[in-house]
Amino acid sequence: MKRPTWFPRAIGDQIIKLRNIKTKLPGYAETLTLDPADVTARMLDVDNAIYALETYRSAVSSFPDAAFERIKEILHGSIAGNVVWLTFAAPGGAPAAVAYGCLDRFFTYIEEDVLKSPGYTRAIGLDLGIVAPDTPEPDVDAVPEFSLRFTAGDKMEVV
């Protein structure tokens, strides 16, 4: 599924958005007439997405440097003893495993179950962060304050 417009591009913002929804969506389950088992399953998807984006991603980010350094040592190093290959231990705290595609499944749930629920209101969408807030129309008659000053060479500059 394509990333919805309400879902941020920056990973840090994605984590914040997912944590907000994880905290608030279960509280709206009854109002939105959502099946409690579905909500629990989707919150487990969210847990896995948060773990992947925050914990696992952070842990693996340092591994490539160590692995390339080990390759250099293996090929050209003078360390005593036999070659020892690096392994990667995933960080603790992983949630219960779910099928691949947890974020896409969650997006589909929001689109198909939450937004189409008879109990859904814009206020709920704003609280969950799954709709954009209203932006006021720009005032086309507004003129910003400015002044002019002379610069070197008698040129005018807008301030």
N, CA, C and O atoms as a DFTB+ gen file, in Angstrom:
636 C
 N C O
     1  1       0.842      -1.173       0.000
     2  2       0.000       0.000       0.000
     3  2       0.890       1.241       0.000
     4  3       1.951       1.263       0.624
     5  1       0.444       2.253      -0.700
     6  2       1.170       3.516      -0.745
     7  2       1.041       4.237       0.595
     8  3       0.013       4.138       1.264
     9  1       2.086       4.959       0.978
    10  2       2.063       5.707       2.233
    11  2       0.944       6.737       2.174
    12  3       0.887       7.530       1.234
    13  1       0.041       6.739       3.177
    14  2      -1.029       7.738       3.181
    15  2      -0.472       9.148       3.395
    16  3       0.603       9.317       3.970
    17  1      -1.199      10.138       2.935
    18  2      -0.732      11.520       3.043
    19  2      -0.585      11.964       4.491
    20  3       0.214      12.856       4.775
    21  1      -1.334      11.367       5.414
    22  2      -1.257      11.769       6.818
    23  2      -0.037      11.173       7.522
    24  3       0.294      11.584       8.635
    25  1       0.633      10.210       6.885
    26  2       1.778       9.549       7.519
    27  2       3.052      10.268       7.122
    28  3       3.346      10.394       5.933
    29  1       3.827      10.751       8.114
    30  2       5.010      11.565       7.807
    31  2       6.103      10.801       7.066
    32  3       6.135       9.570       7.064
    33  1       6.984      11.551       6.447
    34  2       8.115      10.966       5.724
    35  2       9.299      10.683       6.654
    36  3       9.966       9.658       6.508
    37  1       9.561      11.565       7.590
    38  2      10.708      11.413       8.489
    39  2      10.455      10.289       9.493
    40  3       9.383      10.216      10.095
    41  1      11.435       9.425       9.668
    42  2      11.273       8.261      10.537
    43  2      10.954       8.662      11.971
    44  3      10.093       8.047      12.601
    45  1      11.620       9.667      12.495
    46  2      11.324      10.113      13.856
    47  2       9.872      10.541      14.001
    48  3       9.229      10.230      15.004
    49  1       9.349      11.254      13.006
    50  2       7.946      11.676      13.031
    51  2       7.002      10.484      12.891
    52  3       5.913      10.477      13.465
    53  1       7.423       9.475      12.128
    54  2       6.610       8.266      11.980
    55  2       6.453       7.560      13.326
    56  3       5.366       7.099      13.676
    57  1       7.543       7.485      14.068
    58  2       7.501       6.839      15.382
    59  2       6.553       7.590      16.307
    60  3       5.746       6.974      17.003
    61  1       6.645       8.909      16.318
    62  2       5.754       9.723      17.154
    63  2       4.303       9.505      16.750
    64  3       3.436       9.346      17.609
    65  1       4.034       9.497      15.447
    66  2       2.669       9.299      14.943
    67  2       2.139       7.924      15.365
    68  3       1.013       7.819      15.851
    69  1       2.933       6.887      15.186
    70  2       2.500       5.537      15.551
    71  2       2.263       5.413      17.057
    72  3       1.300       4.773      17.481
    73  1       3.123       6.014      17.856
    74  2       2.922       5.969      19.314
    75  2       1.631       6.688      19.715
    76  3       0.915       6.223      20.602
    77  1       1.335       7.795      19.080
    78  2       0.103       8.533      19.360
    79  2      -1.121       7.671      19.050
    80  3      -2.045       7.576      19.858
    81  1      -1.117       7.052      17.882
    82  2      -2.253       6.218      17.485
    83  2      -2.370       5.012      18.418
    84  3      -3.471       4.642      18.824
    85  1      -1.236       4.405      18.753
    86  2      -1.255       3.234      19.641
    87  2      -1.857       3.583      21.000
    88  3      -2.569       2.775      21.596
    89  1      -1.571       4.780      21.481
    90  2      -2.101       5.214      22.771
    91  2      -3.593       5.526      22.707
    92  3      -4.335       5.218      23.640
    93  1      -4.031       6.135      21.609
    94  2      -5.386       6.675      21.554
    95  2      -6.431       5.802      20.862
    96  3      -7.598       5.832      21.253
    97  1      -6.051       5.031      19.851
    98  2      -7.045       4.277      19.084
    99  2      -7.845       3.290      19.938
   100  3      -9.062       3.209      19.768
   101  1      -7.219       2.537      20.848
   102  2      -8.033       1.623      21.656
   103  2      -9.136       2.341      22.438
   104  3     -10.194       1.759      22.678
   105  1      -8.909       3.568      22.829
   106  2      -9.932       4.333      23.547
   107  2     -11.123       4.710      22.677
   108  3     -12.201       4.996      23.196
   109  1     -10.943       4.712      21.378
   110  2     -12.030       5.027      20.441
   111  2     -12.705       3.777      19.874
   112  3     -13.649       3.890      19.093
   113  1     -12.239       2.603      20.252
   114  2     -12.735       1.363      19.656
   115  2     -14.253       1.221      19.780
   116  3     -14.920       0.847      18.815
   117  1     -14.790       1.510      20.933
   118  2     -16.234       1.366      21.125
   119  2     -17.006       2.394      20.301
   120  3     -17.987       2.048      19.642
   121  1     -16.578       3.638      20.331
   122  2     -17.235       4.695      19.554
   123  2     -17.219       4.374      18.070
   124  3     -18.193       4.629      17.361
   125  1     -16.119       3.817      17.606
   126  2     -15.970       3.490      16.190
   127  2     -16.523       2.110      15.849
   128  3     -16.436       1.671      14.703
   129  1     -17.086       1.433      16.831
   130  2     -17.625       0.073      16.685
   131  2     -16.599      -0.872      16.040
   132  3     -16.921      -1.640      15.133
   133  1     -15.377      -0.794      16.526
   134  2     -14.313      -1.654      16.026
   135  2     -14.290      -2.948      16.826
   136  3     -14.529      -2.944      18.034
   137  1     -14.005      -4.037      16.159
   138  2     -13.902      -5.336      16.818
   139  2     -12.667      -5.316      17.724
   140  3     -11.568      -5.037      17.245
   141  1     -12.824      -5.608      19.029
   142  2     -11.687      -5.569      19.955
   143  2     -10.510      -6.459      19.530
   144  3      -9.352      -6.089      19.723
   145  1     -10.807      -7.627      18.953
   146  2      -9.729      -8.512      18.507
   147  2      -8.957      -7.883      17.347
   148  3      -7.736      -8.023      17.265
   149  1      -9.665      -7.191      16.448
   150  2      -8.993      -6.509      15.338
   151  2      -8.113      -5.376      15.851
   152  3      -6.996      -5.179      15.372
   153  1      -8.624      -4.637      16.824
   154  2      -7.845      -3.535      17.395
   155  2      -6.575      -4.095      18.031
   156  3      -5.492      -3.545      17.833
   157  1      -6.696      -5.164      18.781
   158  2      -5.531      -5.786      19.422
   159  2      -4.521      -6.240      18.372
   160  3      -3.318      -6.034      18.534
   161  1      -5.008      -6.858      17.297
   162  2      -4.108      -7.324      16.233
   163  2      -3.409      -6.154      15.550
   164  3      -2.216      -6.230      15.255
   165  1      -4.135      -5.084      15.301
   166  2      -3.526      -3.930      14.632
   167  2      -2.553      -3.212      15.561
   168  3      -1.556      -2.661      15.093
   169  1      -2.818      -3.206      16.869
   170  2      -1.880      -2.589      17.803
   171  2      -0.592      -3.408      17.876
   172  3       0.482      -2.852      18.105
   173  1      -0.690      -4.717      17.685
   174  2       0.513      -5.545      17.616
   175  2       1.287      -5.227      16.339
   176  3       2.518      -5.219      16.348
   177  1       0.575      -4.965      15.239
   178  2       1.244      -4.502      14.023
   179  2       1.992      -3.198      14.293
   180  3       3.137      -3.035      13.873
   181  1       1.343      -2.275      14.993
   182  2       1.959      -0.987      15.315
   183  2       3.185      -1.208      16.204
   184  3       4.218      -0.571      15.998
   185  1       3.080      -2.103      17.186
   186  2       4.234      -2.408      18.043
   187  2       5.420      -2.885      17.210
   188  3       6.555      -2.470      17.441
   189  1       5.150      -3.764      16.233
   190  2       6.222      -4.271      15.379
   191  2       6.804      -3.169      14.508
   192  3       8.014      -3.131      14.290
   193  1       5.965      -2.278      14.009
   194  2       6.448      -1.163      13.183
   195  2       7.334      -0.235      14.011
   196  3       8.399       0.184      13.557
   197  1       6.891       0.081      15.224
   198  2       7.687       0.948      16.102
   199  2       9.028       0.292      16.431
   200  3      10.066       0.953      16.391
   201  1       9.015      -0.995      16.755
   202  2      10.246      -1.719      17.063
   203  2      11.193      -1.696      15.860
   204  3      12.393      -1.468      16.014
   205  1      10.646      -1.933      14.660
   206  2      11.471      -1.950      13.445
   207  2      12.091      -0.583      13.185
   208  3      13.279      -0.481      12.878
   209  1      11.282       0.466      13.309
   210  2      11.753       1.817      12.992
   211  2      12.682       2.399      14.059
   212  3      13.625       3.122      13.739
   213  1      12.415       2.087      15.297
   214  2      13.136       2.732      16.389
   215  2      14.263       1.859      16.937
   216  3      15.430       2.248      16.885
   217  1      13.928       0.705      17.451
   218  2      14.900      -0.120      18.167
   219  2      15.808      -0.911      17.228
   220  3      17.032      -0.817      17.321
   221  1      15.209      -1.692      16.322
   222  2      15.987      -2.555      15.444
   223  2      16.839      -1.724      14.482
   224  3      18.021      -2.006      14.285
   225  1      16.232      -0.707      13.893
   226  2      16.949       0.146      12.940
   227  2      18.157       0.803      13.605
   228  3      19.237       0.862      13.017
   229  1      17.977       1.290      14.821
   230  2      19.090       1.913      15.537
   231  2      20.208       0.917      15.798
   232  3      21.386       1.254      15.679
   233  1      19.842      -0.302      16.151
   234  2      20.847      -1.319      16.476
   235  2      21.641      -1.735      15.244
   236  3      22.859      -1.900      15.320
   237  1      20.965      -1.907      14.108
   238  2      21.687      -2.376      12.920
   239  2      22.488      -1.269      12.255
   240  3      23.367      -1.551      11.441
   241  1      22.203      -0.022      12.583
   242  2      22.905       1.071      11.913
   243  2      24.401       1.067      12.197
   244  3      25.180       1.543      11.372
   245  1      24.818       0.544      13.337
   246  2      26.249       0.500      13.656
   247  2      26.914      -0.787      13.153
   248  3      28.142      -0.863      13.128
   249  1      26.151      -1.777      12.761
   250  2      26.726      -3.057      12.357
   251  2      27.545      -2.982      11.066
   252  3      28.615      -3.588      11.008
   253  1      27.092      -2.262      10.021
   254  2      27.896      -2.252       8.782
   255  2      29.329      -1.776       8.988
   256  3      30.251      -2.355       8.415
   257  1      29.537      -0.742       9.788
   258  2      30.895      -0.258      10.025
   259  2      31.761      -1.347      10.660
   260  3      32.901      -1.565      10.252
   261  1      31.208      -2.020      11.655
   262  2      31.958      -3.092      12.318
   263  2      32.232      -4.243      11.345
   264  3      33.319      -4.819      11.351
   265  1      31.240      -4.575      10.509
   266  2      31.408      -5.678       9.559
   267  2      32.490      -5.347       8.524
   268  3      33.310      -6.206       8.198
   269  1      32.502      -4.123       8.007
   270  2      33.525      -3.747       7.031
   271  2      34.909      -3.690       7.675
   272  3      35.905      -4.036       7.040
   273  1      34.973      -3.263       8.914
   274  2      36.248      -3.262       9.626
   275  2      36.741      -4.704       9.800
   276  3      37.934      -4.976       9.661
   277  1      35.819      -5.623      10.106
   278  2      36.204      -7.032      10.260
   279  2      36.702      -7.597       8.939
   280  3      37.679      -8.346       8.924
   281  1      36.056      -7.257       7.832
   282  2      36.506      -7.725       6.512
   283  2      37.932      -7.233       6.242
   284  3      38.775      -7.984       5.752
   285  1      38.184      -5.983       6.564
   286  2      39.523      -5.401       6.382
   287  2      40.545      -6.158       7.232
   288  3      41.647      -6.455       6.771
   289  1      40.168      -6.467       8.479
   290  2      41.075      -7.228       9.353
   291  2      41.324      -8.620       8.792
   292  3      42.455      -9.106       8.823
   293  1      40.277      -9.269       8.278
   294  2      40.413     -10.624       7.733
   295  2      41.340     -10.622       6.519
   296  3      42.194     -11.497       6.380
   297  1      41.166      -9.642       5.653
   298  2      41.944      -9.601       4.420
   299  2      43.371      -9.093       4.617
   300  3      44.300      -9.579       3.973
   301  1      43.542      -8.121       5.502
   302  2      44.840      -7.455       5.589
   303  2      45.404      -7.331       7.005
   304  3      46.500      -6.799       7.180
   305  1      44.695      -7.797       7.994
   306  2      45.099      -7.584       9.373
   307  2      46.164      -8.540       9.858
   308  3      46.497      -9.525       9.199
   309  1      46.689      -8.225      11.026
   310  2      47.726      -9.078      11.618
   311  2      47.314      -9.512      13.019
   312  3      48.157      -9.663      13.903
   313  1      46.020      -9.711      13.216
   314  2      45.500     -10.156      14.501
   315  2      45.846     -11.633      14.683
   316  3      45.699     -12.422      13.750
   317  1      46.297     -12.005      15.863
   318  2      46.641     -13.406      16.135
   319  2      45.378     -14.246      16.214
   320  3      44.329     -13.751      16.626
   321  1      45.467     -15.486      15.831
   322  2      44.338     -16.405      15.925
   323  2      43.602     -16.538      14.597
   324  3      43.962     -15.937      13.585
   325  1      42.562     -17.350      14.654
   326  2      41.769     -17.632      13.460
   327  2      40.679     -16.580      13.255
   328  3      40.329     -15.828      14.164
   329  1      40.165     -16.557      12.043
   330  2      39.088     -15.626      11.671
   331  2      37.850     -15.901      12.520
   332  3      37.436     -17.048      12.691
   333  1      37.279     -14.843      13.038
   334  2      36.016     -14.932      13.766
   335  2      35.025     -14.020      13.041
   336  3      35.247     -12.815      12.926
   337  1      33.934     -14.607      12.556
   338  2      32.923     -13.845      11.829
   339  2      31.983     -13.161      12.807
   340  3      31.605     -13.732      13.830
   341  1      31.616     -11.939      12.480
   342  2      30.693     -11.191      13.338
   343  2      29.270     -11.715      13.188
   344  3      28.851     -12.136      12.110
   345  1      28.562     -11.679      14.266
   346  2      27.138     -11.998      14.229
   347  2      26.393     -10.792      14.786
   348  3      26.970      -9.940      15.463
   349  1      25.143     -10.743      14.496
   350  2      24.336      -9.628      14.985
   351  2      23.241     -10.179      15.881
   352  3      22.455     -11.031      15.468
   353  1      23.195      -9.689      17.099
   354  2      22.137     -10.078      18.023
   355  2      21.102      -8.954      18.041
   356  3      21.423      -7.810      18.364
   357  1      19.880      -9.282      17.697
   358  2      18.818      -8.278      17.695
   359  2      18.612      -7.750      19.112
   360  3      18.757      -8.497      20.080
   361  1      18.278      -6.483      19.237
   362  2      18.044      -5.919      20.566
   363  2      16.819      -6.549      21.214
   364  3      15.896      -6.991      20.529
   365  1      16.823      -6.583      22.533
   366  2      15.698      -7.153      23.270
   367  2      14.457      -6.293      23.174
   368  3      14.488      -5.168      22.675
   369  1      13.377      -6.847      23.661
   370  2      12.130      -6.100      23.702
   371  2      11.286      -6.214      22.451
   372  3      10.343      -5.444      22.270
   373  1      11.607      -7.164      21.580
   374  2      10.817      -7.324      20.359
   375  2       9.399      -7.765      20.713
   376  3       9.212      -8.631      21.567
   377  1       8.402      -7.170      20.058
   378  2       7.028      -7.607      20.306
   379  2       6.780      -8.975      19.677
   380  3       7.614      -9.478      18.925
   381  1       5.646      -9.566      19.984
   382  2       5.277     -10.845      19.368
   383  2       5.285     -10.676      17.858
   384  3       4.832      -9.661      17.330
   385  1       5.801     -11.673      17.181
   386  2       5.944     -11.597      15.727
   387  2       4.581     -11.589      15.037
   388  3       3.626     -12.227      15.480
   389  1       4.531     -10.844      13.939
   390  2       3.349     -10.797      13.087
   391  2       3.803     -11.083      11.663
   392  3       5.004     -11.142      11.398
   393  1       2.867     -11.260      10.751
   394  2       3.204     -11.491       9.349
   395  2       3.865     -10.248       8.770
   396  3       3.643      -9.136       9.247
   397  1       4.677     -10.446       7.738
   398  2       5.292      -9.312       7.054
   399  2       4.206      -8.381       6.526
   400  3       3.103      -8.821       6.200
   401  1       4.524      -7.104       6.444
   402  2       3.579      -6.118       5.922
   403  2       2.750      -5.445       6.994
   404  3       1.639      -4.988       6.725
   405  1       3.279      -5.377       8.218
   406  2       2.484      -4.854       9.340
   407  2       2.054      -3.404       9.134
   408  3       0.939      -3.042       9.509
   409  1       2.900      -2.577       8.553
   410  2       2.533      -1.178       8.368
   411  2       1.484      -1.028       7.268
   412  3       0.544      -0.247       7.418
   413  1       1.632      -1.760       6.173
   414  2       0.613      -1.723       5.120
   415  2      -0.732      -2.221       5.646
   416  3      -1.781      -1.658       5.332
   417  1      -0.685      -3.274       6.443
   418  2      -1.921      -3.812       7.027
   419  2      -2.577      -2.772       7.923
   420  3      -3.800      -2.636       7.928
   421  1      -1.766      -2.037       8.681
   422  2      -2.291      -1.003       9.565
   423  2      -2.905       0.144       8.761
   424  3      -3.980       0.638       9.100
   425  1      -2.217       0.566       7.689
   426  2      -2.770       1.630       6.841
   427  2      -4.127       1.216       6.264
   428  3      -5.064       2.014       6.234
   429  1      -4.222      -0.021       5.813
   430  2      -5.490      -0.518       5.261
   431  2      -6.563      -0.512       6.333
   432  3      -7.711      -0.163       6.055
   433  1      -6.215      -0.889       7.543
   434  2      -7.174      -0.888       8.655
   435  2      -7.701       0.527       8.916
   436  3      -8.901       0.724       9.108
   437  1      -6.803       1.496       8.922
   438  2      -7.232       2.884       9.131
   439  2      -8.184       3.305       8.009
   440  3      -9.241       3.879       8.273
   441  1      -7.811       3.023       6.765
   442  2      -8.632       3.425       5.614
   443  2      -9.978       2.707       5.577
   444  3     -11.008       3.336       5.333
   445  1      -9.978       1.415       5.813
   446  2     -11.189       0.606       5.638
   447  2     -12.069       0.518       6.881
   448  3     -13.292       0.459       6.758
   449  1     -11.488       0.509       8.050
   450  2     -12.269       0.298       9.262
   451  2     -12.482       1.571      10.078
   452  3     -13.593       1.841      10.533
   453  1     -11.427       2.345      10.262
   454  2     -11.536       3.530      11.114
   455  2     -12.228       4.672      10.378
   456  3     -13.239       5.193      10.850
   457  1     -11.693       5.061       9.230
   458  2     -12.247       6.214       8.513
   459  2     -13.659       5.964       7.976
   460  3     -14.414       6.914       7.768
   461  1     -14.019       4.714       7.754
   462  2     -15.350       4.391       7.221
   463  2     -16.335       3.967       8.301
   464  3     -17.458       3.566       7.995
   465  1     -15.926       4.053       9.554
   466  2     -16.799       3.680      10.659
   467  2     -17.935       4.696      10.796
   468  3     -17.713       5.893      10.615
   469  1     -19.147       4.234      11.112
   470  2     -20.252       5.180      11.313
   471  2     -20.023       6.114      12.505
   472  3     -20.618       7.190      12.564
   473  1     -19.178       5.722      13.443
   474  2     -18.902       6.563      14.605
   475  2     -17.754       7.538      14.394
   476  3     -17.454       8.346      15.273
   477  1     -17.112       7.468      13.234
   478  2     -15.953       8.320      12.966
   479  2     -16.368       9.780      12.853
   480  3     -17.368      10.106      12.213
   481  1     -15.589      10.653      13.482
   482  2     -15.765      12.102      13.341
   483  2     -14.416      12.725      13.017
   484  3     -13.366      12.127      13.251
   485  1     -14.460      13.913      12.484
   486  2     -13.222      14.630      12.168
   487  2     -12.402      14.872      13.437
   488  3     -11.172      14.842      13.401
   489  1     -13.088      15.111      14.557
   490  2     -12.387      15.334      15.827
   491  2     -11.561      14.100      16.210
   492  3     -10.442      14.231      16.705
   493  1     -12.109      12.911      15.982
   494  2     -11.362      11.682      16.260
   495  2     -10.160      11.599      15.326
   496  3      -9.052      11.287      15.761
   497  1     -10.378      11.876      14.049
   498  2      -9.286      11.847      13.076
   499  2      -8.169      12.812      13.428
   500  3      -6.990      12.488      13.287
   501  1      -8.546      14.002      13.888
   502  2      -7.538      14.990      14.296
   503  2      -6.777      14.522      15.524
   504  3      -5.559      14.685      15.604
   505  1      -7.490      13.938      16.484
   506  2      -6.835      13.453      17.703
   507  2      -5.867      12.315      17.404
   508  3      -4.783      12.243      17.984
   509  1      -6.265      11.426      16.495
   510  2      -5.387      10.317      16.114
   511  2      -4.268      10.785      15.177
   512  3      -3.237      10.122      15.057
   513  1      -4.473      11.914      14.522
   514  2      -3.478      12.414      13.575
   515  2      -3.566      11.755      12.216
   516  3      -2.569      11.680      11.497
   517  1      -4.766      11.268      11.848
   518  2      -4.922      10.586      10.560
   519  2      -5.619      11.465       9.522
   520  3      -5.924      11.005       8.422
   521  1      -5.869      12.717       9.867
   522  2      -6.348      13.719       8.915
   523  2      -5.560      14.998       9.171
   524  3      -5.101      15.250      10.285
   525  1      -5.415      15.779       8.145
   526  2      -4.682      17.031       8.291
   527  2      -5.578      18.083       8.924
   528  3      -6.768      18.141       8.617
   529  1      -5.032      18.912       9.797
   530  2      -5.835      19.991      10.369
   531  2      -6.202      21.001       9.295
   532  3      -5.510      21.132       8.285
   533  1      -7.297      21.711       9.525
   534  2      -7.703      22.754       8.591
   535  2      -6.643      23.838       8.556
   536  3      -6.098      24.228       9.588
   537  1      -6.366      24.306       7.385
   538  2      -5.454      25.435       7.251
   539  2      -6.264      26.625       6.770
   540  3      -7.031      26.519       5.813
   541  1      -6.096      27.734       7.422
   542  2      -6.876      28.902       7.010
   543  2      -6.466      29.365       5.613
   544  3      -5.318      29.217       5.194
   545  1      -7.438      29.925       4.915
   546  2      -7.149      30.482       3.602
   547  2      -6.178      31.650       3.765
   548  3      -6.316      32.436       4.702
   549  1      -5.217      31.772       2.885
   550  2      -4.292      32.897       3.009
   551  2      -5.012      34.222       2.720
   552  3      -5.896      34.295       1.867
   553  1      -4.616      35.237       3.438
   554  2      -5.189      36.569       3.242
   555  2      -4.464      37.206       2.060
   556  3      -3.312      37.626       2.169
   557  1      -5.170      37.266       0.924
   558  2      -4.527      37.775      -0.285
   559  2      -4.313      39.283      -0.229
   560  3      -3.536      39.836      -1.008
   561  1      -5.001      39.942       0.689
   562  2      -4.852      41.389       0.812
   563  2      -3.774      41.785       1.826
   564  3      -3.455      42.965       1.970
   565  1      -3.229      40.815       2.511
   566  2      -2.220      41.122       3.532
   567  2      -0.924      41.567       2.870
   568  3      -0.473      40.971       1.892
   569  1      -0.345      42.603       3.406
   570  2       0.930      43.109       2.907
   571  2       1.909      43.090       4.076
   572  3       1.655      43.715       5.105
   573  1       3.006      42.390       3.927
   574  2       3.962      42.358       5.037
   575  2       4.605      43.729       5.224
   576  3       4.754      44.504       4.279
   577  1       4.976      43.999       6.461
   578  2       5.664      45.249       6.741
   579  2       7.079      45.180       6.167
   580  3       7.769      44.168       6.296
   581  1       7.486      46.253       5.547
   582  2       8.839      46.311       5.016
   583  2       9.282      47.766       4.956
   584  3       8.481      48.694       5.063
   585  1      10.556      47.921       4.783
   586  2      11.103      49.258       4.580
   587  2      12.231      49.149       3.567
   588  3      12.690      48.052       3.251
   589  1      12.664      50.273       3.071
   590  2      13.750      50.309       2.099
   591  2      14.929      51.046       2.713
   592  3      14.749      51.951       3.528
   593  1      16.113      50.664       2.328
   594  2      17.296      51.386       2.769
   595  2      18.318      51.375       1.635
   596  3      18.316      50.495       0.774
   597  1      19.178      52.370       1.664
   598  2      20.236      52.464       0.657
   599  2      21.415      51.610       1.096
   600  3      21.760      51.558       2.277
   601  1      22.016      50.955       0.141
   602  2      23.222      50.182       0.397
   603  2      24.372      50.842      -0.324
   604  3      24.213      51.907      -0.921
   605  1      25.528      50.213      -0.270
   606  2      26.694      50.758      -0.965
   607  2      26.376      50.897      -2.450
   608  3      25.719      50.033      -3.031
   609  1      26.817      51.928      -3.032
   610  2      26.575      52.149      -4.460
   611  2      25.195      52.731      -4.724
   612  3      24.718      52.689      -5.858
   613  1      24.541      53.276      -3.694
   614  2      23.210      53.884      -3.824
   615  2      22.168      52.931      -4.404
   616  3      21.309      53.345      -5.181
   617  1      22.244      51.689      -4.035
   618  2      21.220      50.717      -4.436
   619  2      20.217      50.599      -3.305
   620  3      20.549      50.819      -2.140
   621  1      18.981      50.246      -3.660
   622  2      17.916      50.075      -2.664
   623  2      17.832      48.604      -2.256
   624  3      17.999      47.699      -3.074
   625  1      17.567      48.397      -0.958
   626  2      17.437      47.045      -0.419
   627  2      16.149      46.988       0.393
   628  3      15.865      47.901       1.169
   629  1      15.369      45.925       0.223
   630  2      14.144      45.731       0.992
   631  2      14.496      45.078       2.314
   632  3      15.213      44.078       2.355
   633  1      13.988      45.649       3.389
   634  2      14.244      45.123       4.728
   635  2      12.938      44.652       5.328
   636  3      12.917      44.167       6.459
